[in-house]
Amino acid sequence: MTAPHPETWLKVTPSGLFCEPGGFFIDPTRAVDRAVISHGHSDHARPGHAHVLATAETLAIMTARMGEGRAGVAQQALGFGETLVVNGVRVWLRPAGHVLGSAQICMEWQGSRAVVSGDYKRRPDPTAAGFEPEPCDVFVTEATFALPVFRHPPAEAEIARLLRSVALFPERTHVVGCYSLGKCQRLVALLRQAGWDRPIHLHGAHVALCRLYESLGVPLGMLRTATVAKKEELKGAIVLAPPSAVADRWARRLAEPVVAVASGWMRVRQRARQGGVELPLVISDHADWDELLATAEDVQAPEIWVTHGREDALIHALSLRGIRGRALHLVGRGDEEEDTDAAEAPAA
């Protein structure tokens, strides 16, 4: 018997991608009865679902951000490599490498296999399990940085640039704009790996998730809240804050701040200039152009569906490699690297 093509059982709906035989949605954009969530960023993890399946870390992150009861009335944790059968659909999770707990959603029904990547990266990250390719018939990939111009340098080299600037301007505060979930904790861990053992100061929007990461077994070293520090103490210090805060009056309390932003978008010089960024750091938690193409080869899928991002360029590049591409046009997907979370925490 020929296995059914995934397009016969994995459908795009107004609520998101729906596994019809399993009766569940993957990263739905509105409240549903059953949801499988790839990771805790707000464009993938929404409140109000009745039943939520995800890694234990993602469930903890969702609960911390949304509050008890809003991150799924009933929650079920699934570890990497564990298998669950839902109405005849075999479901398992593979690491996505994006942030702590991030997972690819793997499904198999009647011999047909599909994998939904969520957001992912292929670079080493001391705060998240590394991406593991899963062979499949259809791979659903993000395309945030799906243009040849986006080739991310090693994150360690960007951290070295930051530390050289700190050494060059020891009287100034270096304030780095970064997203509160994933990017902030990764920067802290990379700084520690590079030998920075001094306290790292945080905007109030970043404190709670750093504490959660530590409670989940990710060591971050000495952290302090920037608002309780005196201006003199912040000379030569590194402060992490939402991107919106670094250009805000909040930053005026800092000592002659050197404004940096850590994002894949810092590859675009005009975007850095428009944001008043003195030190653009090209550090991304998404796959770059080369990594997207390498992943397409690794998963061995004859067909790849592309979500939020530069679908056309990637689909064309895939066609040159004999891979059929399809744009899904899922609504409600954004780029969390431009989100700030400042509204979700005290303006401290």
Phi and psi in degrees as GROMACS dihedral restraints (atoms count N, CA, C in turn):
[ dihedral_restraints ]
;  ai    aj    ak    al  type     phi  dphi    fc
    3     4     5     6     1   -75.6    20    10
    4     5     6     7     1   133.2    20    10
    6     7     8     9     1   -67.2    20    10
    7     8     9    10     1   140.4    20    10
    9    10    11    12     1   -67.2    20    10
   10    11    12    13     1   142.4    20    10
   12    13    14    15     1   -66.5    20    10
   13    14    15    16     1   141.4    20    10
   15    16    17    18     1   -55.2    20    10
   16    17    18    19     1   -26.0    20    10
   18    19    20    21     1   -68.0    20    10
   19    20    21    22     1   -14.0    20    10
   21    22    23    24     1   -83.6    20    10
   22    23    24    25     1   -15.1    20    10
   24    25    26    27     1  -131.8    20    10
   25    26    27    28     1    -4.8    20    10
   27    28    29    30     1  -119.3    20    10
   28    29    30    31     1   107.8    20    10
   30    31    32    33     1  -117.4    20    10
   31    32    33    34     1   143.5    20    10
   33    34    35    36     1   -85.1    20    10
   34    35    36    37     1   125.6    20    10
   36    37    38    39     1  -128.7    20    10
   37    38    39    40     1   169.3    20    10
   39    40    41    42     1   -58.2    20    10
   40    41    42    43     1   -23.5    20    10
   42    43    44    45     1   -91.1    20    10
   43    44    45    46     1    -5.9    20    10
   45    46    47    48     1   124.3    20    10
   46    47    48    49     1  -163.3    20    10
   48    49    50    51     1   -78.1    20    10
   49    50    51    52     1   127.1    20    10
   51    52    53    54     1  -120.9    20    10
   52    53    54    55     1   125.3    20    10
   54    55    56    57     1   -87.8    20    10
   55    56    57    58     1   103.5    20    10
   57    58    59    60     1   -63.9    20    10
   58    59    60    61     1   -51.8    20    10
   60    61    62    63     1   -66.3    20    10
   61    62    63    64     1   -31.6    20    10
   63    64    65    66     1   -78.5    20    10
   64    65    66    67     1   -22.8    20    10
   66    67    68    69     1    73.4    20    10
   67    68    69    70     1    28.6    20    10
   69    70    71    72     1  -135.3    20    10
   70    71    72    73     1   156.4    20    10
   72    73    74    75     1  -102.6    20    10
   73    74    75    76     1   152.0    20    10
   75    76    77    78     1  -107.0    20    10
   76    77    78    79     1   119.2    20    10
   78    79    80    81     1    49.0    20    10
   79    80    81    82     1    53.3    20    10
   81    82    83    84     1   -64.8    20    10
   82    83    84    85     1   149.7    20    10
   84    85    86    87     1   -90.1    20    10
   85    86    87    88     1    -4.0    20    10
   87    88    89    90     1  -142.9    20    10
   88    89    90    91     1   165.4    20    10
   90    91    92    93     1   -62.1    20    10
   91    92    93    94     1   131.8    20    10
   93    94    95    96     1  -134.8    20    10
   94    95    96    97     1   174.6    20    10
   96    97    98    99     1   -74.0    20    10
   97    98    99   100     1   -45.8    20    10
   99   100   101   102     1  -131.0    20    10
  100   101   102   103     1   125.1    20    10
  102   103   104   105     1  -132.1    20    10
  103   104   105   106     1   137.2    20    10
  105   106   107   108     1  -108.7    20    10
  106   107   108   109     1   123.6    20    10
  108   109   110   111     1  -111.3    20    10
  109   110   111   112     1   129.6    20    10
  111   112   113   114     1   -77.0    20    10
  112   113   114   115     1   -38.8    20    10
  114   115   116   117     1  -165.7    20    10
  115   116   117   118     1   175.8    20    10
  117   118   119   120     1   -88.3    20    10
  118   119   120   121     1     1.5    20    10
  120   121   122   123     1   -65.9    20    10
  121   122   123   124     1   147.6    20    10
  123   124   125   126     1   -67.4    20    10
  124   125   126   127     1   -18.6    20    10
  126   127   128   129     1   -85.3    20    10
  127   128   129   130     1    -3.1    20    10
  129   130   131   132     1  -118.8    20    10
  130   131   132   133     1   -30.2    20    10
  132   133   134   135     1  -112.4    20    10
  133   134   135   136     1   105.6    20    10
  135   136   137   138     1  -106.4    20    10
  136   137   138   139     1   155.4    20    10
  138   139   140   141     1   -81.6    20    10
  139   140   141   142     1   163.5    20    10
  141   142   143   144     1    96.8    20    10
  142   143   144   145     1     0.6    20    10
  144   145   146   147     1   -71.6    20    10
  145   146   147   148     1   149.2    20    10
  147   148   149   150     1   -76.3    20    10
  148   149   150   151     1   -47.3    20    10
  150   151   152   153     1  -126.8    20    10
  151   152   153   154     1   130.8    20    10
  153   154   155   156     1  -127.1    20    10
  154   155   156   157     1   130.1    20    10
  156   157   158   159     1  -115.0    20    10
  157   158   159   160     1   130.2    20    10
  159   160   161   162     1  -167.9    20    10
  160   161   162   163     1   178.1    20    10
  162   163   164   165     1   -68.0    20    10
  163   164   165   166     1   159.5    20    10
  165   166   167   168     1   -59.9    20    10
  166   167   168   169     1   -37.6    20    10
  168   169   170   171     1   -66.3    20    10
  169   170   171   172     1   -42.1    20    10
  171   172   173   174     1   -64.8    20    10
  172   173   174   175     1   -40.1    20    10
  174   175   176   177     1   -62.3    20    10
  175   176   177   178     1   -40.6    20    10
  177   178   179   180     1   -65.5    20    10
  178   179   180   181     1   -41.3    20    10
  180   181   182   183     1   -65.2    20    10
  181   182   183   184     1   -44.9    20    10
  183   184   185   186     1   -60.5    20    10
  184   185   186   187     1   -43.7    20    10
  186   187   188   189     1   -64.2    20    10
  187   188   189   190     1   -41.6    20    10
  189   190   191   192     1   -63.5    20    10
  190   191   192   193     1   -37.0    20    10
  192   193   194   195     1   -83.7    20    10
  193   194   195   196     1   -34.3    20    10
  195   196   197   198     1  -102.8    20    10
  196   197   198   199     1   -24.7    20    10
  198   199   200   201     1   100.9    20    10
  199   200   201   202     1   156.8    20    10
  201   202   203   204     1   -58.0    20    10
  202   203   204   205     1   134.3    20    10
  204   205   206   207     1    88.5    20    10
  205   206   207   208     1   -25.6    20    10
  207   208   209   210     1   -87.1    20    10
  208   209   210   211     1   -15.4    20    10
  210   211   212   213     1   -98.7    20    10
  211   212   213   214     1    34.5    20    10
  213   214   215   216     1   111.5    20    10
  214   215   216   217     1   119.5    20    10
  216   217   218   219     1   -60.8    20    10
  217   218   219   220     1   -41.6    20    10
  219   220   221   222     1  -120.8    20    10
  220   221   222   223     1   130.6    20    10
  222   223   224   225     1  -117.1    20    10
  223   224   225   226     1   141.5    20    10
  225   226   227   228     1  -132.8    20    10
  226   227   228   229     1   122.7    20    10
  228   229   230   231     1   -90.1    20    10
  229   230   231   232     1   139.2    20    10
  231   232   233   234     1  -129.1    20    10
  232   233   234   235     1   123.1    20    10
  234   235   236   237     1   -81.3    20    10
  235   236   237   238     1   159.1    20    10
  237   238   239   240     1   -59.2    20    10
  238   239   240   241     1   130.7    20    10
  240   241   242   243     1    89.1    20    10
  241   242   243   244     1   -15.6    20    10
  243   244   245   246     1   -76.6    20    10
  244   245   246   247     1   150.1    20    10
  246   247   248   249     1  -119.7    20    10
  247   248   249   250     1   140.6    20    10
  249   250   251   252     1  -131.3    20    10
  250   251   252   253     1   137.2    20    10
  252   253   254   255     1  -105.4    20    10
  253   254   255   256     1   120.7    20    10
  255   256   257   258     1  -118.1    20    10
  256   257   258   259     1   106.8    20    10
  258   259   260   261     1    51.5    20    10
  259   260   261   262     1    40.5    20    10
  261   262   263   264     1    89.7    20    10
  262   263   264   265     1    -7.2    20    10
  264   265   266   267     1   -95.8    20    10
  265   266   267   268     1   123.7    20    10
  267   268   269   270     1   -82.6    20    10
  268   269   270   271     1   126.5    20    10
  270   271   272   273     1  -123.3    20    10
  271   272   273   274     1   133.3    20    10
  273   274   275   276     1  -148.4    20    10
  274   275   276   277     1   165.3    20    10
  276   277   278   279     1  -119.1    20    10
  277   278   279   280     1   142.0    20    10
  279   280   281   282     1  -124.4    20    10
  280   281   282   283     1   145.9    20    10
  282   283   284   285     1   -58.9    20    10
  283   284   285   286     1   141.1    20    10
  285   286   287   288     1  -105.9    20    10
  286   287   288   289     1   -14.8    20    10
  288   289   290   291     1    74.0    20    10
  289   290   291   292     1     7.2    20    10
  291   292   293   294     1   -81.0    20    10
  292   293   294   295     1   -59.6    20    10
  294   295   296   297     1  -144.3    20    10
  295   296   297   298     1   176.5    20    10
  297   298   299   300     1   -55.1    20    10
  298   299   300   301     1   127.3    20    10
  300   301   302   303     1    83.5    20    10
  301   302   303   304     1    -6.4    20    10
  303   304   305   306     1   -66.4    20    10
  304   305   306   307     1   140.2    20    10
  306   307   308   309     1  -139.1    20    10
  307   308   309   310     1   149.5    20    10
  309   310   311   312     1   -87.0    20    10
  310   311   312   313     1   139.1    20    10
  312   313   314   315     1   -95.2    20    10
  313   314   315   316     1   113.2    20    10
  315   316   317   318     1  -105.5    20    10
  316   317   318   319     1   133.1    20    10
  318   319   320   321     1  -136.3    20    10
  319   320   321   322     1   143.5    20    10
  321   322   323   324     1  -138.7    20    10
  322   323   324   325     1   128.5    20    10
  324   325   326   327     1  -137.5    20    10
  325   326   327   328     1   122.1    20    10
  327   328   329   330     1    51.5    20    10
  328   329   330   331     1    41.2    20    10
  330   331   332   333     1    83.2    20    10
  331   332   333   334     1     1.7    20    10
  333   334   335   336     1  -105.2    20    10
  334   335   336   337     1   129.8    20    10
  336   337   338   339     1  -120.8    20    10
  337   338   339   340     1   131.9    20    10
  339   340   341   342     1  -129.9    20    10
  340   341   342   343     1   144.9    20    10
  342   343   344   345     1  -128.6    20    10
  343   344   345   346     1   127.6    20    10
  345   346   347   348     1  -104.6    20    10
  346   347   348   349     1   118.2    20    10
  348   349   350   351     1   -72.2    20    10
  349   350   351   352     1   -26.8    20    10
  351   352   353   354     1    62.7    20    10
  352   353   354   355     1  -151.5    20    10
  354   355   356   357     1   -90.9    20    10
  355   356   357   358     1   145.6    20    10
  357   358   359   360     1  -153.6    20    10
  358   359   360   361     1   161.2    20    10
  360   361   362   363     1  -141.3    20    10
  361   362   363   364     1   162.8    20    10
  363   364   365   366     1  -109.9    20    10
  364   365   366   367     1    -2.5    20    10
  366   367   368   369     1   -82.0    20    10
  367   368   369   370     1   151.1    20    10
  369   370   371   372     1   -61.6    20    10
  370   371   372   373     1   142.5    20    10
  372   373   374   375     1  -143.9    20    10
  373   374   375   376     1   116.9    20    10
  375   376   377   378     1   -66.3    20    10
  376   377   378   379     1    -9.4    20    10
  378   379   380   381     1  -107.5    20    10
  379   380   381   382     1     2.7    20    10
  381   382   383   384     1  -147.5    20    10
  382   383   384   385     1   145.7    20    10
  384   385   386   387     1   -64.9    20    10
  385   386   387   388     1   138.4    20    10
  387   388   389   390     1   -69.8    20    10
  388   389   390   391     1   149.2    20    10
  390   391   392   393     1   -56.9    20    10
  391   392   393   394     1   136.3    20    10
  393   394   395   396     1  -124.3    20    10
  394   395   396   397     1   115.2    20    10
  396   397   398   399     1   -66.7    20    10
  397   398   399   400     1   140.1    20    10
  399   400   401   402     1  -121.4    20    10
  400   401   402   403     1   113.5    20    10
  402   403   404   405     1   -57.7    20    10
  403   404   405   406     1   141.5    20    10
  405   406   407   408     1  -160.3    20    10
  406   407   408   409     1   171.9    20    10
  408   409   410   411     1   -86.3    20    10
  409   410   411   412     1   -35.6    20    10
  411   412   413   414     1  -135.5    20    10
  412   413   414   415     1   130.6    20    10
  414   415   416   417     1  -114.0    20    10
  415   416   417   418     1   127.7    20    10
  417   418   419   420     1  -102.1    20    10
  418   419   420   421     1   112.2    20    10
  420   421   422   423     1  -114.8    20    10
  421   422   423   424     1   148.8    20    10
  423   424   425   426     1   -74.4    20    10
  424   425   426   427     1   167.1    20    10
  426   427   428   429     1  -146.2    20    10
  427   428   429   430     1    38.2    20    10
  429   430   431   432     1   -54.6    20    10
  430   431   432   433     1   -44.7    20    10
  432   433   434   435     1  -116.9    20    10
  433   434   435   436     1    44.2    20    10
  435   436   437   438     1   -88.9    20    10
  436   437   438   439     1    60.3    20    10
  438   439   440   441     1  -139.7    20    10
  439   440   441   442     1   145.0    20    10
  441   442   443   444     1   -58.4    20    10
  442   443   444   445     1   -22.9    20    10
  444   445   446   447     1   -65.8    20    10
  445   446   447   448     1   -23.7    20    10
  447   448   449   450     1   -91.8    20    10
  448   449   450   451     1    91.9    20    10
  450   451   452   453     1  -125.3    20    10
  451   452   453   454     1   104.7    20    10
  453   454   455   456     1   -73.0    20    10
  454   455   456   457     1   134.2    20    10
  456   457   458   459     1   -72.1    20    10
  457   458   459   460     1   167.5    20    10
  459   460   461   462     1   -59.6    20    10
  460   461   462   463     1   133.8    20    10
  462   463   464   465     1   -59.9    20    10
  463   464   465   466     1   -34.0    20    10
  465   466   467   468     1   -62.2    20    10
  466   467   468   469     1   -34.4    20    10
  468   469   470   471     1   -69.6    20    10
  469   470   471   472     1   -35.5    20    10
  471   472   473   474     1   -70.2    20    10
  472   473   474   475     1   -38.4    20    10
  474   475   476   477     1   -63.4    20    10
  475   476   477   478     1   -38.3    20    10
  477   478   479   480     1   -62.8    20    10
  478   479   480   481     1   -38.0    20    10
  480   481   482   483     1   -63.0    20    10
  481   482   483   484     1   -41.9    20    10
  483   484   485   486     1   -61.9    20    10
  484   485   486   487     1   -45.8    20    10
  486   487   488   489     1   -68.9    20    10
  487   488   489   490     1   -31.7    20    10
  489   490   491   492     1   -65.4    20    10
  490   491   492   493     1   -38.0    20    10
  492   493   494   495     1   -67.4    20    10
  493   494   495   496     1   -38.6    20    10
  495   496   497   498     1   -61.7    20    10
  496   497   498   499     1   -42.3    20    10
  498   499   500   501     1   -67.6    20    10
  499   500   501   502     1   -33.0    20    10
  501   502   503   504     1   -75.6    20    10
  502   503   504   505     1   -31.2    20    10
  504   505   506   507     1  -124.5    20    10
  505   506   507   508     1    71.0    20    10
  507   508   509   510     1   -69.8    20    10
  508   509   510   511     1   -13.5    20    10
  510   511   512   513     1   -92.5    20    10
  511   512   513   514     1    -6.1    20    10
  513   514   515   516     1  -106.5    20    10
  514   515   516   517     1   152.5    20    10
  516   517   518   519     1   -88.7    20    10
  517   518   519   520     1   132.6    20    10
  519   520   521   522     1   -96.8    20    10
  520   521   522   523     1   113.9    20    10
  522   523   524   525     1  -108.4    20    10
  523   524   525   526     1   123.6    20    10
  525   526   527   528     1  -111.4    20    10
  526   527   528   529     1   117.7    20    10
  528   529   530   531     1   -75.9    20    10
  529   530   531   532     1   127.6    20    10
  531   532   533   534     1  -158.2    20    10
  532   533   534   535     1   152.2    20    10
  534   535   536   537     1   -70.4    20    10
  535   536   537   538     1   147.8    20    10
  537   538   539   540     1   -74.6    20    10
  538   539   540   541     1   -26.0    20    10
  540   541   542   543     1  -107.5    20    10
  541   542   543   544     1   111.8    20    10
  543   544   545   546     1    98.2    20    10
  544   545   546   547     1   -59.6    20    10
  546   547   548   549     1   -67.6    20    10
  547   548   549   550     1   -45.4    20    10
  549   550   551   552     1   -58.4    20    10
  550   551   552   553     1   -50.3    20    10
  552   553   554   555     1   -67.8    20    10
  553   554   555   556     1   -35.9    20    10
  555   556   557   558     1   -64.2    20    10
  556   557   558   559     1   -41.7    20    10
  558   559   560   561     1   -62.0    20    10
  559   560   561   562     1   -42.7    20    10
  561   562   563   564     1   -59.6    20    10
  562   563   564   565     1   -47.8    20    10
  564   565   566   567     1   -64.2    20    10
  565   566   567   568     1   -39.2    20    10
  567   568   569   570     1   -66.6    20    10
  568   569   570   571     1   -38.7    20    10
  570   571   572   573     1   -63.2    20    10
  571   572   573   574     1   -40.9    20    10
  573   574   575   576     1   -64.4    20    10
  574   575   576   577     1   -41.9    20    10
  576   577   578   579     1   -62.0    20    10
  577   578   579   580     1   -31.7    20    10
  579   580   581   582     1   -81.6    20    10
  580   581   582   583     1    -0.5    20    10
  582   583   584   585     1   100.4    20    10
  583   584   585   586     1     3.9    20    10
  585   586   587   588     1   -78.8    20    10
  586   587   588   589     1   104.7    20    10
  588   589   590   591     1  -107.5    20    10
  589   590   591   592     1     6.4    20    10
  591   592   593   594     1   -78.9    20    10
  592   593   594   595     1   165.7    20    10
  594   595   596   597     1   -60.2    20    10
  595   596   597   598     1   144.0    20    10
  597   598   599   600     1  -109.4    20    10
  598   599   600   601     1   129.2    20    10
  600   601   602   603     1   -95.1    20    10
  601   602   603   604     1   142.4    20    10
  603   604   605   606     1  -122.1    20    10
  604   605   606   607     1   142.5    20    10
  606   607   608   609     1   -65.0    20    10
  607   608   609   610     1   151.7    20    10
  609   610   611   612     1   -56.5    20    10
  610   611   612   613     1   -30.0    20    10
  612   613   614   615     1   -67.6    20    10
  613   614   615   616     1   -16.9    20    10
  615   616   617   618     1  -100.1    20    10
  616   617   618   619     1   -11.1    20    10
  618   619   620   621     1   -67.8    20    10
  619   620   621   622     1   -49.8    20    10
  621   622   623   624     1   -61.2    20    10
  622   623   624   625     1   -43.6    20    10
  624   625   626   627     1   -72.0    20    10
  625   626   627   628     1   -31.1    20    10
  627   628   629   630     1   -64.4    20    10
  628   629   630   631     1   -41.3    20    10
  630   631   632   633     1   -63.2    20    10
  631   632   633   634     1   -39.4    20    10
  633   634   635   636     1   -64.5    20    10
  634   635   636   637     1   -44.5    20    10
  636   637   638   639     1   -55.2    20    10
  637   638   639   640     1   -45.1    20    10
  639   640   641   642     1   -64.2    20    10
  640   641   642   643     1   -38.6    20    10
  642   643   644   645     1   -67.2    20    10
  643   644   645   646     1   -22.2    20    10
  645   646   647   648     1   -95.1    20    10
  646   647   648   649     1    11.5    20    10
  648   649   650   651     1    96.4    20    10
  649   650   651   652     1    15.7    20    10
  651   652   653   654     1  -106.0    20    10
  652   653   654   655     1   105.8    20    10
  654   655   656   657     1   -73.9    20    10
  655   656   657   658     1   136.1    20    10
  657   658   659   660     1  -124.2    20    10
  658   659   660   661     1    -2.8    20    10
  660   661   662   663     1    77.3    20    10
  661   662   663   664     1  -162.1    20    10
  663   664   665   666     1   -77.4    20    10
  664   665   666   667     1   118.2    20    10
  666   667   668   669     1  -120.0    20    10
  667   668   669   670     1   144.0    20    10
  669   670   671   672     1  -136.7    20    10
  670   671   672   673     1   153.0    20    10
  672   673   674   675     1   -82.0    20    10
  673   674   675   676     1   129.5    20    10
  675   676   677   678     1   -63.6    20    10
  676   677   678   679     1   -31.9    20    10
  678   679   680   681     1   -69.0    20    10
  679   680   681   682     1   -24.6    20    10
  681   682   683   684     1   -88.2    20    10
  682   683   684   685     1    -4.7    20    10
  684   685   686   687     1   -88.7    20    10
  685   686   687   688     1   144.8    20    10
  687   688   689   690     1   -79.0    20    10
  688   689   690   691     1   154.5    20    10
  690   691   692   693     1   -56.6    20    10
  691   692   693   694     1   -38.9    20    10
  693   694   695   696     1   -62.6    20    10
  694   695   696   697     1   -37.9    20    10
  696   697   698   699     1   -67.3    20    10
  697   698   699   700     1   -24.8    20    10
  699   700   701   702     1   -88.6    20    10
  700   701   702   703     1    -1.6    20    10
  702   703   704   705     1   -66.4    20    10
  703   704   705   706     1   128.1    20    10
  705   706   707   708     1    75.2    20    10
  706   707   708   709     1     6.6    20    10
  708   709   710   711     1   -93.5    20    10
  709   710   711   712     1   165.0    20    10
  711   712   713   714     1  -111.3    20    10
  712   713   714   715     1   127.2    20    10
  714   715   716   717     1  -119.7    20    10
  715   716   717   718     1   132.5    20    10
  717   718   719   720     1  -107.6    20    10
  718   719   720   721     1   133.3    20    10
  720   721   722   723     1  -150.9    20    10
  721   722   723   724     1   160.8    20    10
  723   724   725   726     1   -58.7    20    10
  724   725   726   727     1   147.4    20    10
  726   727   728   729     1   -54.2    20    10
  727   728   729   730     1   -35.8    20    10
  729   730   731   732     1   -66.9    20    10
  730   731   732   733     1   -28.6    20    10
  732   733   734   735     1   -76.7    20    10
  733   734   735   736     1   -26.2    20    10
  735   736   737   738     1   -69.3    20    10
  736   737   738   739     1   -23.1    20    10
  738   739   740   741     1  -105.1    20    10
  739   740   741   742     1    10.3    20    10
  741   742   743   744     1  -100.0    20    10
  742   743   744   745     1   171.8    20    10
  744   745   746   747     1   -63.3    20    10
  745   746   747   748     1   -19.8    20    10
  747   748   749   750     1   -54.5    20    10
  748   749   750   751     1   -37.3    20    10
  750   751   752   753     1   -73.7    20    10
  751   752   753   754     1   -11.6    20    10
  753   754   755   756     1   -66.5    20    10
  754   755   756   757     1   -20.8    20    10
  756   757   758   759     1   -72.6    20    10
  757   758   759   760     1   -11.7    20    10
  759   760   761   762     1   -85.4    20    10
  760   761   762   763     1   161.4    20    10
  762   763   764   765     1   -86.4    20    10
  763   764   765   766     1   102.9    20    10
  765   766   767   768     1    40.8    20    10
  766   767   768   769     1    63.4    20    10
  768   769   770   771     1   -62.4    20    10
  769   770   771   772     1   137.9    20    10
  771   772   773   774     1   -90.5    20    10
  772   773   774   775     1   115.7    20    10
  774   775   776   777     1   -88.3    20    10
  775   776   777   778     1   121.7    20    10
  777   778   779   780     1  -123.9    20    10
  778   779   780   781     1   155.8    20    10
  780   781   782   783     1  -137.0    20    10
  781   782   783   784     1   133.5    20    10
  783   784   785   786     1  -104.3    20    10
  784   785   786   787     1   108.5    20    10
  786   787   788   789     1  -165.3    20    10
  787   788   789   790     1   150.5    20    10
  789   790   791   792     1   -61.7    20    10
  790   791   792   793     1   -26.3    20    10
  792   793   794   795     1   -70.0    20    10
  793   794   795   796     1   -13.0    20    10
  795   796   797   798     1   -70.0    20    10
  796   797   798   799     1    -6.7    20    10
  798   799   800   801     1   -65.4    20    10
  799   800   801   802     1   -25.7    20    10
  801   802   803   804     1   -89.4    20    10
  802   803   804   805     1   105.2    20    10
  804   805   806   807     1   -60.9    20    10
  805   806   807   808     1   -37.5    20    10
  807   808   809   810     1   -61.3    20    10
  808   809   810   811     1   -38.3    20    10
  810   811   812   813     1   -65.1    20    10
  811   812   813   814     1   -39.1    20    10
  813   814   815   816     1   -65.5    20    10
  814   815   816   817     1   -44.3    20    10
  816   817   818   819     1   -63.1    20    10
  817   818   819   820     1   -43.2    20    10
  819   820   821   822     1   -61.8    20    10
  820   821   822   823     1   -30.8    20    10
  822   823   824   825     1   -88.7    20    10
  823   824   825   826     1     4.6    20    10
  825   826   827   828     1    65.7    20    10
  826   827   828   829     1    31.6    20    10
  828   829   830   831     1   -87.0    20    10
  829   830   831   832     1   118.4    20    10
  831   832   833   834     1   -81.0    20    10
  832   833   834   835     1   -33.8    20    10
  834   835   836   837     1  -129.8    20    10
  835   836   837   838     1    86.7    20    10
  837   838   839   840     1   -73.8    20    10
  838   839   840   841     1   129.1    20    10
  840   841   842   843     1  -115.0    20    10
  841   842   843   844     1   114.7    20    10
  843   844   845   846     1   -84.7    20    10
  844   845   846   847     1    84.4    20    10
  846   847   848   849     1  -128.3    20    10
  847   848   849   850     1   114.3    20    10
  849   850   851   852     1  -122.9    20    10
  850   851   852   853     1   148.9    20    10
  852   853   854   855     1  -100.7    20    10
  853   854   855   856     1    16.5    20    10
  855   856   857   858     1  -117.1    20    10
  856   857   858   859     1   155.0    20    10
  858   859   860   861     1   -65.2    20    10
  859   860   861   862     1   140.3    20    10
  861   862   863   864     1   -89.3    20    10
  862   863   864   865     1  -175.3    20    10
  864   865   866   867     1   -56.1    20    10
  865   866   867   868     1   -50.2    20    10
  867   868   869   870     1   -64.2    20    10
  868   869   870   871     1   -37.1    20    10
  870   871   872   873     1   -71.0    20    10
  871   872   873   874     1   -35.1    20    10
  873   874   875   876     1   -61.5    20    10
  874   875   876   877     1   -44.2    20    10
  876   877   878   879     1   -70.4    20    10
  877   878   879   880     1   -38.3    20    10
  879   880   881   882     1   -64.2    20    10
  880   881   882   883     1   -38.6    20    10
  882   883   884   885     1   -65.4    20    10
  883   884   885   886     1   -39.5    20    10
  885   886   887   888     1   -58.1    20    10
  886   887   888   889     1   -38.4    20    10
  888   889   890   891     1   -70.6    20    10
  889   890   891   892     1   -41.4    20    10
  891   892   893   894     1   -66.0    20    10
  892   893   894   895     1   -37.2    20    10
  894   895   896   897     1   -82.4    20    10
  895   896   897   898     1   -11.3    20    10
  897   898   899   900     1    58.6    20    10
  898   899   900   901     1    27.1    20    10
  900   901   902   903     1   -83.8    20    10
  901   902   903   904     1   129.5    20    10
  903   904   905   906     1   -70.6    20    10
  904   905   906   907     1   -14.8    20    10
  906   907   908   909     1  -138.5    20    10
  907   908   909   910     1   135.0    20    10
  909   910   911   912     1  -128.5    20    10
  910   911   912   913     1   128.0    20    10
  912   913   914   915     1   -98.5    20    10
  913   914   915   916     1   136.6    20    10
  915   916   917   918     1  -115.0    20    10
  916   917   918   919     1   129.9    20    10
  918   919   920   921     1  -114.1    20    10
  919   920   921   922     1   177.0    20    10
  921   922   923   924     1    -7.1    20    10
  922   923   924   925     1   110.3    20    10
  924   925   926   927     1   146.8    20    10
  925   926   927   928     1  -149.4    20    10
  927   928   929   930     1   -90.3    20    10
  928   929   930   931     1    73.1    20    10
  930   931   932   933     1   -61.0    20    10
  931   932   933   934     1   -44.6    20    10
  933   934   935   936     1   -60.1    20    10
  934   935   936   937     1   -47.4    20    10
  936   937   938   939     1   -62.9    20    10
  937   938   939   940     1   -42.0    20    10
  939   940   941   942     1   -70.0    20    10
  940   941   942   943     1   -42.0    20    10
  942   943   944   945     1   -61.7    20    10
  943   944   945   946     1   -39.8    20    10
  945   946   947   948     1   -64.0    20    10
  946   947   948   949     1   -45.5    20    10
  948   949   950   951     1   -63.5    20    10
  949   950   951   952     1   -36.9    20    10
  951   952   953   954     1   -65.8    20    10
  952   953   954   955     1   -39.3    20    10
  954   955   956   957     1   -62.0    20    10
  955   956   957   958     1   -33.4    20    10
  957   958   959   960     1   -68.5    20    10
  958   959   960   961     1   -17.2    20    10
  960   961   962   963     1  -102.8    20    10
  961   962   963   964     1    11.0    20    10
  963   964   965   966     1    77.2    20    10
  964   965   966   967     1    18.5    20    10
  966   967   968   969     1  -108.0    20    10
  967   968   969   970     1   130.0    20    10
  969   970   971   972     1   -78.2    20    10
  970   971   972   973     1   128.4    20    10
  972   973   974   975     1  -111.6    20    10
  973   974   975   976     1   151.6    20    10
  975   976   977   978     1  -145.6    20    10
  976   977   978   979     1   130.7    20    10
  978   979   980   981     1   -85.7    20    10
  979   980   981   982     1   127.6    20    10
  981   982   983   984     1   -86.9    20    10
  982   983   984   985     1   -27.3    20    10
  984   985   986   987     1    55.8    20    10
  985   986   987   988     1    45.4    20    10
  987   988   989   990     1   -69.1    20    10
  988   989   990   991     1   136.1    20    10
  990   991   992   993     1   -88.1    20    10
  991   992   993   994     1   158.7    20    10
  993   994   995   996     1    84.3    20    10
  994   995   996   997     1     7.3    20    10
  996   997   998   999     1   -97.7    20    10
  997   998   999  1000     1   132.8    20    10
  999  1000  1001  1002     1  -126.6    20    10
 1000  1001  1002  1003     1  -165.6    20    10
 1002  1003  1004  1005     1  -115.9    20    10
 1003  1004  1005  1006     1   106.3    20    10
 1005  1006  1007  1008     1   -65.5    20    10
 1006  1007  1008  1009     1   -14.7    20    10
 1008  1009  1010  1011     1   -68.0    20    10
 1009  1010  1011  1012     1   -17.8    20    10
 1011  1012  1013  1014     1  -101.6    20    10
 1012  1013  1014  1015     1    -6.3    20    10
 1014  1015  1016  1017     1   -79.2    20    10
 1015  1016  1017  1018     1   164.1    20    10
 1017  1018  1019  1020     1  -125.5    20    10
 1018  1019  1020  1021     1   -28.9    20    10
 1020  1021  1022  1023     1    67.5    20    10
 1021  1022  1023  1024     1     3.1    20    10
 1023  1024  1025  1026     1   -61.2    20    10
 1024  1025  1026  1027     1   -29.6    20    10
 1026  1027  1028  1029     1   -74.0    20    10
 1027  1028  1029  1030     1   -15.2    20    10
 1029  1030  1031  1032     1   -91.2    20    10
 1030  1031  1032  1033     1    -2.3    20    10
 1032  1033  1034  1035     1  -140.1    20    10
 1033  1034  1035  1036     1   163.7    20    10
 1035  1036  1037  1038     1   -58.0    20    10
 1036  1037  1038  1039     1   144.6    20    10
 1038  1039  1040  1041     1   -78.5    20    10
 1039  1040  1041  1042     1    62.1    20    10
